[in-house]
Amino acid sequence: MPDVGEGLTEAEILKWYVQPGDTVTDGQVVCEVETAKAAVELPIPYDGVVQELNYAEGTTVDVGQVIISVRLAGSEGAAEAPAAPVTTETPAVAEEAAEEAPQGRQPVLVGYGVAETSSKRRPRKAAAVAGTASAAPVATPAPVAPAAPVAPVAAPGKLPEQATAGVNGRPAGPRPLAKPPVRKLAKDLGVDLASVTPTGPGGVVTREDVHAAVQPPAPTPAPAPAVTPAPETAPETAAPAGAGARETRIPVKGVRKATAAAMVGSAFTAPHVTEFITLDVTRTMKLVAELKEDPDLAGLRVNPLLLIAKALLVAIRRNPGINASWDEERQEIVQKHYVNLGIAAATPRGLIVPNIKDAHAKTLPELAGELGELVATAREGRTTPAAMSGGTVTITNVGVFGVDTGTPILNPGEAAILAVGAIKLQPWVHKGKVKPRQVTTLALSFDHRLVDGELGSRVLADTAAVLENPRRLITWA
């Protein structure tokens, strides 16, 4: 189980796409997992045949646990291969990092690490993917039988031995062309890249070239596998309630578990202060109606949230101190010179907060396009962990549920969050007369360690001023 981003410690297996006996190829998606409020598809980085699925669907697995075992193509012995870590948008090939095997023992490549062929296996170092590293060393665990009928789970046998065939010296000449994962593969298999004939474009050495340079190992008889009777972690599903039951117990996992941990951590770490303002947004609502007819915004998502987001961005530019975070370890305030604007979104999996990167630098049409994509991706369950990391300020639109406003809890690591209430037609004093006007209430929560009452009040007042008179989007720009 890889860490797919932001130092995650566990993930739930949502769905297996393969079964024991299936042939898999490098890059093929083998399962879908949910972690950090996102569903992520995991590819396998090798060609081979699936031997075992070590955990059933619905099981929560710690990062670093072996979830699938694959017999590599061209090998008679089974090798355990954890599913590959992925980047935020497309699967990537990981660069393995492993300790060298002791002299006289040739390591067999095992997923994203190396395990010795003896019965004693040293911990494998975490794999790095596009700058994201696993949070803990990967050690080969005792396999566990799944709780649901996925496949019988047996303890893996002894890995096959290989003759040591490494080349100690490197011939003189230019360095062979190969990607880091291929170099690691060659090192693990004891192959000198200088002796490999490249077949890739531009003379690049490929995985296939390295494998072709290695003679298939002779199999070593393995002891009979011992079947484990029960899984380490049973699938977490709601306990069935019989007729007339007065209670139903639902396991806390996935989005709910992540949300609970984040909110508790935020509420009891940052001293929250919340301020409120009720305002007339009639002019903003008229502008929204006009923008919907603007050809420059044709096909884009235009709604009050778009102008509220723009108003908050203007307020942040006028009061940049709100766009910061608190570094407890160093006792420093980290001032951000960019705004990654988080938008709380209700999805079938629960509440998530993806953010628009560098929202401060986007034009109104660009911001509208980003908002539309963010909402569509969230509703389809395709939001990635990277899309939910690095936020600086958040907006939560509780008004869509018909409520006036709330006291929002800060997203961990952020200094402010703006709650937007329902926009309703209400009696309002306008130009000395009571008239029906479009009115809403905003609530701004902020971290009082780094945001004083004056700063928080100025941000909230400026946001309201822009929404009361949207011409300030131009005059204050």
Long-range contacts (C-beta under 8 A, 24 or more apart in sequence): 1-33, 1-61, 1-62, 1-63, 1-64, 1-65, 1-67, 1-82, 1-83, 2-42, 2-63, 2-82, 2-83, 2-84, 2-85, 2-86, 2-94, 2-112, 2-127, 2-129, 2-134, 3-63, 3-85, 3-126, 3-132, 3-133, 3-134, 3-135, 4-33, 4-35, 4-36, 4-38, 4-40, 4-42, 4-85, 4-86, 4-132, 4-385, 5-36, 5-88, 5-132, 5-384, 5-385, 5-386, 5-389, 6-36, 6-132, 6-385, 6-389, 7-135, 8-35, 8-36, 8-63, 8-135, 8-385, 9-62, 9-63, 9-135, 9-136, 10-35, 10-60, 10-61, 10-62, 10-63, 11-35, 11-40, 11-60, 11-61, 11-63, 12-58, 12-59, 12-60, 12-61, 12-236, 12-253, 12-254, 13-55, 13-56, 13-57, 13-58, 13-59, 13-61, 13-67, 14-39, 14-57, 14-58, 15-57, 16-53, 16-57, 16-150, 18-50, 18-53, 18-68, 19-50, 19-53, 19-150, 19-151, 20-50, 20-51, 20-52, 20-53, 20-151, 21-49, 21-50, 22-49, 22-50, 23-48, 23-49, 23-50, 24-48, 24-49, 24-50, 24-70, 26-207, 27-91, 29-91, 30-68, 30-83, 31-67, 31-68, 31-83, 34-254, 34-255, 34-349, 35-258, 35-385, 36-258, 36-385, 36-388, 37-254, 37-255, 37-258, 37-259, 37-349, 37-350, 37-352, 37-383, 37-385, 37-388, 38-352, 38-383, 38-384, 38-385, 38-387, 38-388, 39-349, 39-381, 39-382, 40-86, 40-384, 40-385, 41-86, 41-91, 42-83, 42-84, 42-85, 42-86, 42-91, 43-83, 43-84, 43-86, 43-91, 44-68, 44-70, 44-81, 44-83, 44-84, 45-81, 45-84, 45-93, 45-94, 45-111, 45-112, 45-181, 46-70, 46-72, 46-73, 46-81, 46-109, 46-111, 47-72, 47-73, 48-72, 48-73, 48-75, 48-79, 48-81, 49-73, 51-78, 52-143, 52-151, 52-152, 52-153, 52-154, 52-156, 53-146, 53-150, 53-151, 53-153, 54-143, 54-144, 54-146, 54-153, 55-144, 55-146, 55-150, 55-231, 55-233, 56-146, 56-147, 56-148, 56-149, 56-150, 56-231, 56-235, 57-148, 57-150, 57-235, 58-147, 58-148, 58-235, 58-236, 58-237, 59-146, 59-147, 59-231, 59-233, 59-234, 59-235, 59-236, 60-233, 60-236, 60-253, 61-233, 63-134, 63-135, 63-136, 64-126, 64-134, 64-136, 64-137, 64-138, 64-139, 65-141, 66-111, 66-140, 66-141, 66-143, 69-143, 69-156, 70-111, 72-109, 73-211, 74-211, 74-216, 75-108, 75-160, 75-216, 75-217, 76-160, 76-216, 76-217, 76-218, 76-219, 77-108, 77-159, 77-160, 77-217, 77-219, 77-220, 77-222, 78-156, 78-157, 78-159, 79-108, 79-109, 79-110, 79-111, 79-159, 80-110, 80-111, 80-115, 80-140, 80-156, 81-110, 81-111, 81-112, 82-111, 82-112, 82-113, 82-138, 83-111, 84-112, 84-129, 85-112, 85-127, 85-129, 85-132, 85-134, 86-129, 87-129, 87-130, 87-132, 87-386, 88-384, 88-385, 88-386, 88-387, 89-384, 89-386, 92-129, 92-130, 93-179, 93-181, 94-127, 94-128, 94-129, 94-181, 95-127, 95-128, 95-129, 95-180, 95-181, 95-184, 96-127, 96-181, 96-184, 96-185, 96-188, 97-125, 97-126, 97-127, 97-128, 97-184, 98-124, 98-125, 98-184, 98-188, 99-124, 99-125, 103-164, 104-164, 105-161, 105-164, 106-161, 106-162, 106-163, 106-164, 106-165, 106-166, 106-189, 106-190, 106-217, 107-188, 107-189, 108-159, 108-160, 108-162, 108-217, 109-185, 109-188, 109-189, 110-140, 110-159, 112-138, 113-138, 114-188, 115-140, 115-159, 116-159, 117-158, 117-159, 117-160, 117-161, 117-162, 117-220, 118-158, 119-158, 142-228, 143-228, 144-228, 144-230, 144-231, 144-232, 144-233, 145-227, 145-228, 145-229, 145-230, 145-231, 146-231, 147-230, 147-231, 147-234, 147-235, 148-235, 152-227, 153-227, 153-228, 153-231, 154-225, 154-226, 154-227, 154-228, 155-225, 155-226, 155-227, 155-228, 156-225, 157-222, 157-223, 157-225, 158-220, 158-222, 158-223, 159-220, 160-217, 160-218, 160-219, 160-220, 161-217, 161-218, 161-220, 162-217, 163-215, 163-217, 164-190, 165-189, 165-190, 165-191, 165-214, 165-215, 166-190, 166-191, 166-192, 167-191, 167-192, 167-194, 167-195, 170-194, 171-195, 176-205, 177-202, 177-203, 177-204, 177-205, 178-204, 178-205, 179-204, 181-207, 182-206, 182-207, 182-210, 185-210, 186-210, 189-214, 190-214, 254-349, 254-350, 255-349, 255-350, 255-351, 255-352, 256-350, 259-350, 259-351, 262-411, 262-412, 263-409, 265-412, 266-409, 266-410, 266-411, 266-412, 267-409, 269-328, 269-412, 270-326, 270-410, 270-447, 270-448, 270-449, 271-447, 271-448, 271-449, 272-407, 272-409, 272-410, 272-445, 272-446, 272-447, 272-448, 273-445, 273-446, 273-448, 273-451, 273-453, 273-456, 274-407, 274-408, 274-443, 274-444, 274-445, 275-443, 275-444, 275-453, 275-456, 275-457, 275-460, 276-405, 276-441, 276-442, 276-443, 276-444, 277-441, 277-442, 277-460, 277-461, 277-464, 278-439, 278-440, 278-441, 278-442, 279-439, 279-440, 279-441, 279-442, 279-464, 279-467, 279-468, 280-428, 280-430, 280-437, 280-438, 280-439, 280-468, 281-423, 281-438, 281-439, 281-440, 281-467, 281-468, 282-430, 282-437, 282-438, 283-468, 283-469, 283-470, 284-438, 284-467, 284-468, 284-470, 285-423, 285-438, 287-470, 291-364, 296-365, 297-364, 297-365, 297-368, 300-365, 300-368, 300-369, 300-372, 301-368, 301-369, 301-371, 301-372, 301-375, 302-368, 304-420, 304-423, 305-343, 305-371, 305-395, 305-397, 305-420, 306-364, 306-367, 306-368, 306-371, 307-467, 307-470, 307-473, 308-395, 308-397, 308-418, 308-420, 308-463, 308-467, 309-341, 309-343, 309-359, 309-367, 309-371, 309-395, 310-364, 310-367, 310-466, 310-473, 311-462, 311-463, 311-466, 311-467, 311-470, 311-473, 312-341, 312-393, 312-395, 312-418, 312-459, 312-463, 313-339, 313-341, 313-359, 313-360, 314-462, 314-463, 314-466, 314-472, 314-473, 314-476, 314-477, 315-458, 315-459, 315-460, 315-462, 315-463, 315-466, 316-360, 316-393, 316-459, 317-360, 318-458, 318-462, 318-476, 319-455, 319-458, 319-459, 319-462, 321-450, 321-451, 321-455, 322-393, 322-415, 322-416, 322-446, 322-451, 322-455, 322-456, 322-459, 323-392, 323-393, 323-415, 323-416, 324-392, 324-415, 324-450, 324-451, 325-392, 325-413, 325-414, 325-415, 325-450, 326-415, 326-447, 326-449, 326-450, 333-450, 336-392, 338-392, 339-392, 339-393, 340-390, 340-391, 340-392, 340-393, 341-391, 341-392, 341-393, 341-394, 341-395, 342-391, 342-392, 342-393, 342-394, 342-395, 342-411, 342-414, 342-417, 343-371, 343-374, 343-375, 343-394, 343-395, 343-397, 344-394, 344-395, 344-396, 344-397, 345-374, 345-375, 345-378, 345-379, 345-383, 347-378, 347-379, 347-381, 347-383, 348-379, 348-381, 349-381, 352-378, 352-383, 352-388, 353-388, 353-391, 353-394, 353-411, 354-378, 354-383, 354-387, 354-388, 355-387, 355-388, 355-390, 355-391, 355-392, 355-394, 357-390, 393-417, 393-418, 394-418, 395-419, 395-420, 396-420, 398-422, 399-423, 399-440, 404-441, 405-441, 405-442, 405-443, 406-443, 407-443, 407-445, 408-443, 408-445, 409-445, 410-445, 410-446, 410-447, 414-447, 415-446, 415-447, 415-450, 415-451, 416-444, 416-445, 416-446, 416-447, 416-451, 416-456, 416-459, 417-444, 417-445, 417-446, 418-442, 418-443, 418-444, 418-460, 418-463, 419-443, 419-444, 419-445, 440-467
